[in-house]
């Protein structure tokens, strides 16, 4: 599976961004798609994940109520709508996929999100 993430950029605090992740290769709707992020000097952390139904979403506590993950199964694309952004959301955001019930094992190249105060 090849993943291409895009949509990052520079935004002021309380602003919004929408990230996209296009998957190609041996993909199927049974794959879980997720977003992770890594801030400078910190370890990569989980942000959100989605299964093949809109109800199968999980969020990190730090983004609940502000971020929304969604996917277009027909287009093999996942999205991360980020609202009410905070400077602490600044990081490189990575999308990833995982076979159902297994660990994330395919990663995109990352897209930079910078939130200014």
N, C-alpha and C positions, 0 to 999 in steps of 0.2 A: 504494500500500500504506500502510495506517495501522497504526501500532504503538503498543501500550499496555503499558508496563512497570510492574510493581508488585512489592511484597514487600520493599522496603528497610526499614531501621530502624536502631535503636541496639542494639549487641550488645557484650558483653565479649570481650576477646581469648580465642582458642581456642573461641569459640562458632561457631554455624552460622546461616546464612540461606539461604532459597531464593527466588530471583527468578523471576518469570514474565514472559513477553512474548507478548501476544496479537496476532496479525496479522489484518487484515481488508482487504477490497478485492481487487485482482487478484493473489491469491497462488496459488502452486502448490507442489507438493512439490519442484520443481526449483530453488527458491530456496534459497540458503544463508542461514542465520540466524546472527547473531553477537552477541557482547557486547563492549562497550568501556567504558572508565571514564576519568573525568577528575577528578583531585585538584586542590585549590585551588592555583593558581599553576603548574600543570603542563599539558602538552598532553594531549589525549585519546590513550589508548593501547589497543591491542588486548588482549582478554582471552581469548576463545575463539570458535570457530566450529564449525558443524556442517552437513553436507550432508544429503542425504535418506536416508542410512543411518547407523546408530549408529557404524560404524567410521570414518566420514568426519569425524573431529573433530581440531581443532588447538588447542593451548593456548599461551599465553605461558609462558615459563619460570618466571616469578614465581608462577604459580598451579598449575603441574603437580603432581599428587598431592593437591591440596587442593580444587580446583574440578572440577565435572563438568557438562558441558553436555549437554542432551538435548532432544528435541523430540517432540511429538505431532502427526504430520502431519495426522491427521484433524481435530484441533482447531486447526490452524494456530498452535500455541503452542510456544514454546521455553522452556526452564528453565535456570537456572544454580544448581546446588547448591554452596554455598560452606561449606566446613568448615575448621576450624583457622584461623579468621580472625585477621589481624594488624592492628595499628593502621595500618600502611602500606597496607592494603586500603581504607581510608577514601576514598571518592570518590562522585561521581555516576555511576551505572551506566546505560549506554544500550544498548538492543537495536537491531539493524539487520538489514536484509536486502539481498541482492545476487543478481542473476541469475547463474547458474553461469558462471564464467569472467570475471566483470566485477566492478567495484568496488562496495562497499556504497553504496547510493544512497537508501535510505529509513531514517529514524531515528525512534525513539520519543522521548518527552519526558524520559526519565531518571528514576531513582529513587535517593534518597540512601541510602548505606550508611555508617554511622559505627561504627567499632570502637574501643572504649575500652580503655586498658591497665590 
